[in-house]
Amino acid sequence: MFADLPLLSLVIWVPIIGGALVLLASKNEQAQTARLLALTVSIVTFLLTIPLYTGFDLTTHQMQFPEKTSWIPLFNINYHLGVDGISMPLILLTSFTTILVVLAGWEVIKVKVAQYLAAFLIMEGLMIGVFAALDSILFYVFWEAMLIPMFLIIGIWGGERRVYATIKFFLYTFLGSVFMLIALIYMYIQSGTFGVLDLHDFKLSMTEQTWIFLAFLVAFAVKVPMWPVHTWLPDAHVEAPTGGSVILAAIMLKLGAYGFVRFSMPITPDASQSLDWLMITLSLIAIVYIAFVALVQKDMKKLIAYSSISHMGFVTLGFFIVYMIIDNTGSAQGAAMGIEGALVQMISHGFISGALFLCVGVMYDRMHSRMIGDYGGVANTMPVFAAFMVFFAMANAGLPGTSAFVGEFFVIMSAFKANFWIAFLAATTLIFGAAYTLWMVKRVLFGEVANENVAALKDLNNREYFILGTLAVAVLVLGLWPAPLLDVMHVTVEHLVQQITQSKL
């Protein structure tokens, strides 16, 4: 039924064109029209992504739903799209999250409503483009273009220090990406192609691989973000409106991790293997050190932002622990578990971190404060909200039965095959994650009602109930029944392991 439709082009361009149409509503200041149109476009986009899952062939690692048209023939640049078991779930996550972000800003955003919603729709299309692009220049164009809507979202609808935060965000991510562009141009000069799949098979010397790996590392590490280039994220999160924080945590951080498995590991397998110690070290620092940083935060958004950095350390650890497993066991068997765990963690973190930022947004909309010290006893006045927040806090701590446990368990089990002490340090996140998350929950939700502002709080309205309820179901379903996601990934991940174990030297 959908075989002849350019599905990937539709899910990229429907939200971008829809965003442009929403902008037209701004001319007559028709805020409600803009809201309804934005919600319609986001739902249509999500419905268009469902056939990517239902029509997905689980038996092949080949790119599916391919589209290829010559774009700039002079440089052999093509408009080339396709998805596999790694990118397709991330596209679904993007379209799903955008609906919730549109709903989250429904009543809260009162200034320049149409522009706000249009920015999110356009950014949705550009992020999907990153996940679907199979030409490296097309990838780069989408990668850079999506910075513009987020720049505007933080800069216009952000907090008091929004200009500082948005410029810092833009400079970090833009400057990091310049190194990626240099690497792509160098490989084009050597190979004559910008095709991602062609570059996977192109032979490179160890010196070339090392420099290209490091160039990619700068670009992707900033986006993840990895320690020590993580400092832009807490500022961006704190100043961003709730919807901006949700998209940053749920989708944008995943783009950097996706870059490692689509570019760094298959294109530079030998350099990835020789520098695995660096990636594992940086990942463990993020997991352990950043967890301690989260523990001392007074601002709820900052705490969750640092929590995101710590949890994304699990993702990069799962990717690069593979090489150590292969060195220790002499076999690629079991290596796929670490990558699959990291990918599940990416999807899970999208649900949980997005939900936690939405919870902070619910309280901020009522009290206009993100400071933990301004709250206390919220459960007395908002019992339904408190139940949701406790659930998402427990999920963030890796409670068995929730989605976070699946990914973390896979990565920790893989780490045991590599090195006991690496696994031990990785597993400390289960303790530290519980410490900073539950301590925040205790001070915000429980105890006596702290002040008159807390006493005056009203519980969730229907819109907020629907948003948090939907995310709670997603966290539980993925936690209790991860098989549909793992089945989609498995063949692609097995092929990736074969790619990264084949030397190009």
C-alpha positions in Angstrom: 0.0 0.0 0.0 2.8 2.4 0.9 5.5 0.9 -1.3 5.1 3.6 -4.1 4.9 6.6 -1.8 8.0 8.6 -1.0 7.3 8.1 2.7 10.6 9.6 3.9 10.3 12.7 1.9 6.7 13.1 3.2 7.7 12.8 6.8 10.5 15.3 6.2 8.6 17.9 4.2 5.1 17.7 5.5 6.1 19.3 8.9 8.4 21.8 7.2 5.7 22.9 4.8 3.2 22.7 7.6 5.4 25.0 9.7 5.4 27.5 6.9 1.6 27.4 6.7 1.4 27.9 10.5 3.5 31.0 10.1 0.8 32.5 7.8 -1.6 32.4 10.8 0.8 34.8 12.6 -0.1 37.6 10.2 -3.6 37.9 11.5 -2.6 36.8 15.0 -4.9 33.8 14.8 -3.3 31.9 17.7 -6.0 29.2 18.0 -5.9 28.5 14.3 -2.1 28.2 14.5 -2.5 25.7 17.4 -5.0 23.5 15.6 -3.1 23.5 12.4 0.2 22.7 14.2 -1.4 19.8 16.0 -3.0 18.5 12.8 0.4 18.6 11.0 2.2 16.9 13.8 -0.4 14.1 14.0 -0.4 13.6 10.2 3.4 13.4 10.3 3.3 10.8 13.1 0.7 8.8 11.1 3.0 8.9 8.1 5.8 7.4 10.2 3.8 4.4 11.3 4.1 2.6 7.9 7.9 2.8 8.3 7.4 0.4 11.2 4.6 -1.7 10.0 6.2 -2.1 6.5 9.7 -2.7 7.9 11.5 -5.9 6.8 13.1 -7.5 9.9 15.2 -9.9 7.8 17.6 -7.5 6.1 20.2 -4.9 7.0 19.7 -3.1 3.7 18.3 0.5 3.7 14.6 0.5 3.3 12.1 3.0 1.8 15.0 4.3 -0.4 14.8 7.5 -2.4 17.6 8.8 -4.6 17.6 11.8 -6.9 20.6 13.7 -8.2 20.9 17.0 -6.4 24.2 18.7 -7.3 25.6 16.5 -10.2 28.9 18.5 -10.4 30.0 17.1 -7.0 28.1 13.8 -7.1 25.8 15.0 -4.3 22.4 13.3 -4.2 19.1 13.6 -2.4 19.4 10.1 -1.0 17.2 8.8 1.8 16.7 5.5 3.5 16.2 4.0 7.0 17.4 0.9 8.8 16.7 -0.6 12.2 18.8 2.1 13.9 17.3 5.2 12.3 13.7 4.2 11.9 12.8 4.0 15.7 14.5 7.5 16.1 12.2 8.9 13.4 9.2 7.5 15.2 10.4 9.0 18.5 10.8 12.4 16.8 7.3 12.5 15.4 5.7 11.1 18.6 7.5 13.7 20.8 6.6 16.6 18.5 2.9 16.0 19.1 3.4 16.2 22.9 5.5 19.4 22.6 2.7 21.1 20.5 0.2 20.1 23.2 2.5 21.2 26.0 2.7 24.7 24.7 -1.0 24.9 24.0 -2.0 27.3 26.8 1.4 28.3 28.1 2.8 30.1 25.1 0.9 33.4 24.6 3.4 35.5 22.7 4.1 34.8 19.0 2.2 31.5 19.2 2.3 30.7 15.5 6.1 31.4 15.2 6.7 29.1 18.3 4.8 26.2 16.8 6.2 26.7 13.3 9.7 26.5 14.7 9.0 23.1 16.2 7.4 21.7 13.1 10.2 22.9 10.9 12.8 21.5 13.3 10.9 18.2 13.3 11.3 17.8 9.6 15.0 18.7 9.7 15.7 16.3 12.5 14.0 13.5 10.6 16.1 14.5 7.6 19.2 13.9 9.7 18.1 10.4 10.6 17.1 9.5 7.0 19.9 11.1 5.0 22.2 8.7 3.2 24.3 11.4 1.5 26.8 13.1 3.8 26.3 16.6 2.5 22.5 16.2 2.7 23.1 15.0 6.3 25.2 18.0 7.0 22.7 20.4 5.6 19.9 19.0 7.8 22.3 18.8 10.8 23.2 22.5 10.6 19.7 23.8 9.5 18.0 22.3 12.6 20.2 24.6 14.8 18.3 27.7 13.5 14.8 26.8 14.9 16.2 25.8 18.3 18.3 29.0 18.3 15.1 31.0 17.9 13.1 28.9 20.4 15.6 29.5 23.2 16.4 33.1 22.1 12.8 34.3 21.9 10.8 32.2 24.3 13.6 31.4 26.8 14.4 32.8 30.3 16.3 35.8 31.5 19.7 34.6 30.3 18.3 33.3 27.0 20.6 35.3 24.7 23.8 34.0 26.5 22.4 30.4 26.5 21.4 30.4 22.8 24.6 31.9 21.6 26.7 29.4 23.6 24.5 26.6 22.2 24.9 27.8 18.6 28.7 28.4 18.8 29.4 25.0 20.4 27.4 23.0 18.0 28.2 25.0 14.9 32.0 25.1 15.5 32.0 21.3 16.3 30.3 20.6 13.0 32.9 22.5 11.0 35.4 19.7 11.7 32.9 17.1 10.4 32.5 19.1 7.2 36.3 19.1 6.7 36.4 15.3 7.2 33.6 14.8 4.7 35.3 17.0 2.1 38.6 15.2 2.5 36.9 11.8 2.0 35.1 13.1 -1.1 38.5 14.3 -2.6 39.9 10.8 -1.9 36.9 8.7 -2.9 34.8 10.9 -5.3 31.6 10.3 -3.4 29.6 11.8 -0.5 27.4 8.7 -0.3 27.3 7.4 3.3 27.1 3.8 2.4 29.9 4.2 -0.2 32.1 5.7 2.5 31.4 2.7 4.7 33.3 0.6 2.1 36.0 3.1 1.2 39.6 2.1 2.3 41.5 4.5 4.5 44.9 4.4 6.1 45.3 4.4 9.9 46.5 8.0 9.9 43.5 9.1 7.8 41.1 7.1 9.9 42.5 8.6 13.1 42.1 12.2 12.0 38.7 11.6 10.5 37.6 9.9 13.7 38.8 12.8 15.8 37.0 15.3 13.5 33.8 13.3 13.8 34.3 13.1 17.6 34.4 16.8 18.0 31.1 17.2 16.1 29.2 14.3 17.7 30.6 14.7 21.2 29.4 18.3 21.4 25.9 17.2 20.4 25.6 14.2 22.8 27.1 16.1 24.8 30.1 14.2 26.2 32.4 15.5 29.0 34.2 18.0 28.7 32.2 19.7 25.9 28.9 19.4 27.8 28.7 22.9 29.4 26.3 24.4 26.9 23.6 21.9 27.7 22.6 22.9 31.3 22.5 26.6 30.2 20.4 25.8 27.2 18.0 23.6 29.2 17.5 26.1 32.0 16.8 29.0 29.7 14.7 27.1 27.1 10.9 26.9 27.3 9.6 23.5 28.3 9.0 22.4 24.8 12.6 23.4 23.8 14.0 21.4 26.8 11.9 18.3 25.8 13.2 18.3 22.2 16.7 19.0 23.3 16.8 16.1 25.7 14.5 13.7 23.8 15.8 14.1 20.2 18.8 16.5 19.8 21.1 14.6 22.1 20.4 11.4 20.2 21.7 13.0 16.9 25.3 13.0 18.2 25.0 9.3 19.3 23.5 8.4 16.0 26.5 10.0 14.2 28.8 7.6 15.9 27.0 4.5 14.6 26.3 5.9 11.2 29.7 7.6 10.5 32.5 7.1 13.0 32.4 3.4 13.7 31.7 2.0 10.1 33.9 4.6 8.3 36.8 4.5 10.6 36.7 1.0 12.3 40.4 0.7 13.0 40.7 4.2 14.5 37.5 3.5 16.6 39.1 0.3 17.9 42.4 1.9 18.7 40.7 4.9 20.5 38.0 2.9 22.3 39.9 3.5 25.6 39.3 7.3 25.1 35.6 6.9 24.4 35.1 4.5 27.3 37.0 6.9 29.6 34.9 9.9 28.6 31.7 7.8 28.9 32.6 6.7 32.4 33.5 10.3 33.5 30.0 11.3 32.2 28.3 8.5 34.1 30.1 9.0 37.4 31.3 12.5 37.7 28.3 14.2 36.1 26.1 12.3 38.4 27.8 13.9 41.4 27.4 17.3 39.7 23.6 16.6 39.3 23.5 15.8 43.0 24.3 19.3 44.1 22.0 21.2 41.8 19.4 23.6 43.2 17.6 24.1 39.9 15.3 21.2 38.8 16.0 21.8 35.2 19.7 21.8 35.7 19.6 18.6 37.7 17.7 16.8 34.9 20.0 18.3 32.3 23.1 16.9 34.1 21.1 13.6 34.5 20.8 13.5 30.7 24.5 13.9 30.2 25.1 11.1 32.7 22.6 8.8 31.0 24.0 9.6 27.5 27.4 8.4 28.8 25.7 4.9 28.9 24.9 5.2 25.2 28.5 6.0 24.1 29.8 3.3 26.5 27.5 0.7 25.0 28.8 1.6 21.5 32.5 1.5 22.2 32.7 -1.3 24.7 32.1 -3.6 21.7 35.8 -3.4 20.7 37.0 -4.4 24.1 34.6 -7.4 24.2 35.9 -8.6 20.8 39.5 -8.2 22.0 38.8 -10.2 25.2 36.7 -13.0 23.8 38.1 -13.1 20.2 34.6 -13.2 19.0 31.9 -10.7 17.9 29.2 -12.8 19.7 27.6 -10.8 22.5 29.1 -7.6 21.1 25.7 -6.6 19.6 24.2 -6.6 23.1 26.0 -3.4 24.1 25.0 -1.6 20.9 21.4 -2.7 21.2 21.3 -1.7 24.9 22.7 1.8 23.9 20.0 2.2 21.2 17.2 1.2 23.6 18.7 3.6 26.1 18.4 6.4 23.5 14.7 5.7 22.9 14.0 5.3 26.7 15.9 8.5 27.6 13.8 10.3 25.0 10.6 9.3 26.9 11.9 9.7 30.5 13.9 12.9 30.2 11.1 14.5 28.1 8.6 13.5 30.8 10.7 14.9 33.6 11.1 18.3 31.8 7.4 18.3 31.2 6.8 17.7 35.0 9.1 20.7 35.8 7.1 22.7 33.2 3.8 21.8 34.9 5.1 23.2 38.2 6.8 26.2 36.6 3.6 27.2 34.8 1.9 27.4 38.2 4.6 28.9 40.4 7.2 30.4 37.9 10.1 28.8 39.8 12.4 26.0 39.0 14.2 26.1 42.3 13.9 23.0 44.5 13.9 25.2 47.6 10.7 27.0 46.6 8.7 23.8 46.7 7.8 21.1 49.4 4.7 19.1 50.0 3.4 19.4 46.4 1.9 15.9 46.8 -0.6 17.3 49.2 -2.1 19.6 46.7 -1.3 17.8 43.4 -1.6 14.1 44.2 -2.1 12.9 40.6 0.9 14.9 39.3 3.0 13.6 42.2 2.2 10.1 41.2 3.4 10.7 37.7 6.5 12.5 38.8 7.5 9.7 41.2 7.0 7.2 38.5 9.2 9.1 36.0 11.8 9.6 38.8 11.9 5.9 39.5 12.2 5.2 35.8 15.1 7.7 35.6 16.8 5.7 38.3 16.5 2.5 36.3 13.6 0.8 38.1 13.1 -2.8 36.7 9.9 -2.8 34.6 10.6 0.6 33.1 12.3 1.3 29.8 15.6 2.7 31.3 16.3 -0.7 33.0 16.4 -2.6 29.7 19.0 -0.4 28.1 21.2 -0.1 31.2 21.0 -3.8 32.0 22.1 -4.7 28.4 25.1 -2.2 28.6 26.2 -3.3 32.1 26.0 -7.0 31.0 28.2 -6.2 28.0 30.6 -4.2 30.1 31.1 -7.3 32.3 32.3 -9.2 29.3 34.9 -6.5 28.7 36.1 -5.5 32.2 34.7 -5.9 35.7 35.8 -2.4 36.8 34.2 -0.7 33.8 31.0 -2.6 34.6 31.2 -1.6 38.2 31.6 2.1 37.4 28.8 1.9 34.9 26.5 0.2 37.4 27.0 3.0 40.0 24.6 5.0 37.9 21.8 2.9 39.4 22.8 4.3 42.8 23.7 7.8 41.8 20.7 8.1 39.6 18.4 7.1 42.4 20.3 9.5 44.8 19.9 12.7 42.8 16.5 12.0 41.3 14.8 10.7 44.5 16.3 13.4 46.7 14.9 16.0 44.3 11.5 14.3 44.5 11.6 14.1 48.3 12.3 17.8 48.7 9.8 18.9 46.0 6.8 16.6 46.6 6.8 15.3 50.1 6.6 16.7 53.6 4.4 19.5 54.9 3.1 22.1 52.5 6.0 24.6 52.4 4.3 27.9 51.6 1.2 29.6 50.4 2.1 29.2 46.8 2.3 25.4 47.1 -1.0 25.4 49.0 -2.7 27.2 46.1 -1.5 24.7 43.5 -4.1 22.9 41.3 -3.6 19.4 40.0 -3.3 18.3 36.4 -5.8 19.5 33.8 -6.9 17.1 31.1 -4.3 18.2 28.6 -1.4 17.7 31.0 -2.9 14.4 32.2 -3.0 13.1 28.6 0.6 14.2 27.9 2.1 12.6 31.0 -0.2 9.6 30.8 0.9 8.9 27.2 4.6 9.0 28.2 4.0 6.8 31.2 2.4 4.2 29.0 5.4 4.4 26.6 7.9 4.0 29.4 6.0 0.9 30.8 5.4 -0.7 27.4 9.1 -0.4 26.4 10.2 -1.6 29.9 7.9 -4.6 30.0 7.9 -5.6 26.3 11.1 -4.3 24.5 10.9 -7.1 21.9 9.2 -5.1 19.1 12.0 -2.5 19.3 14.8 -5.1 19.7 13.5 -7.1 16.8 13.7 -4.1 14.5 17.3 -3.3 15.5 18.8 -6.8 15.7 19.7 -7.5 12.0 21.0 -4.0 11.5 23.1 -4.1 14.6 24.6 -7.5 13.7 25.6 -6.1 10.3 27.1 -3.0 12.1 29.2 -5.3 14.3 30.4 -7.1 11.1 31.4 -3.8 9.6 33.3 -2.5 12.6 35.3 -5.8 13.0 36.5 -5.7 9.4 39.8 -3.8 9.2 40.2 -1.3 6.3 44.0 -1.5 6.5 
